[in-house]
Amino acid sequence: MSAEDLAALRAHDVTAGYGGDPVITGISVRADQGQVVSVVGPNGSGKSTLLNLLAEHVRQLAEHGAAVLIVEQRARAVLEVSDLTYVMGGGELRMQGAPVELAASPEFMASFLGGRPGAGTGPL
């Protein structure tokens, strides 16, 4: 694995599922060297399917000394450690951004953190 491969994790325009209809459609995500990137979303939004697609690359990163932490359901905890967050819903990418931007989004707060923007988001 090259240094460039270790420096980034990318998936572009991915569509996948388990047989019939796709679970995720047209997802593009990336994590650049030095970034902590997270994917959050409600149950059934496609997070695990995306993780399954990226699992081999993530394992290779860990084998080459990269630290890997995956938190799937705890959106607040993920926001506190991430530089960039992708938000999935219904098998699609619904929004993305810096945690502080997402914490200010009424849609994100209502959907994933059960509150109003800026309420109880800790150090974000």
N, C-alpha and C positions, 0 to 999 in steps of 0.2 A: 504494500500500500504506500503510495507516494505521500510526501509532505502535504501536497495540495489536497489529496483525498482526505487526509487527517484534519485539514483546516476547515472543511466545510461538509455540510450534510444538505443535500438538495433533492427535492422531488418536484418534477414539473408536469403539470396537466395530467395527474394520475386519476384514473377511474378504476375502481376495483369492487369486488363483492365476493360472495360465496355461492356461486351457482347462478341463479336467476337474475333479478334486477341488481344493478350496482348499488353498493352501500355508500360509496363516495364517488363524486363526479367532478372531474376537472380541478382537483386540488393541487396547488403549487405551494410548497413551503421551503424555507431554507434557514440554515443556521451557519453563520460565518465564524471563523476563528475568533475565540475569545468571548463569544456571545453565549448567553443562557437563553434558550428559546423554549417556549411551552406551547402545548395544545390543550385547550379546555373546551368543554361543551357538555350538554346534558347526556344522559344515557341514550344510546342508540344514535348518536350523531356521527359516528364513524371514527372516533379517536382510536379505538383498538384496532380497527382495520388498517388505519394509517400506520400505527405502530408496528403491526405485523409486517407491512410492506417494507418498513425501514429497519426491521429487527436485525437482519444480517449485517448491515452497515454499522449500526449502533454497536453490535457485538465486536466488530473489527476495530472500531474506535477504542473500545474498552481494552481489547487485547493489546493495543499499541500504546497504552498508558493514559488514555483520556478518561476523566472521571465522568460518569453518566448517572444522572438522577432523573427518575421519571415519576411524576406525580400526576395522576389522571383525574381524580374526582374533586380534589380540594382546590378549587379555583383561587381562593384567597392566598393559600400557601404558595401556589405556583406563581402568582403575580409578584409576591414578595421576593422571589429569587430570579425572576426572568428579566431579560433585557428586551425581549420581543415575545408577544403571545399571539397565537392563531386561535380563533374561536370558531368551533364547528357547530353546525346545527342541521339536522336533516340530511346528513351526508354531504353537506356543502360547506365551504368556507364562508362564514357570515361576516366576520370582521377580523381585523388584525391591527396591532399597534403596540406601542410602549405601554406597560402596565399603568402608568399614571394617566395616559390618555383613555384607556379602557375604563379605569376607575371613575373617570369623569363622564362616561357615557351612560345616560339613563337606561338605554336598552340593555347594555351589558349588566349594569347593576341590578336591574329588575329580573333579568333572566338567570343570572348566575350567582349573584351574591345576595339576593333578596332584600335590597335596600335602595337608598337614594344615592346619587353620586357623592363620593367623598365620605360617606358615613361608615365608620368602623373599618376603614381600609388599612389601618396601621400606618407604616411609614411611607406609603405610596405617594 
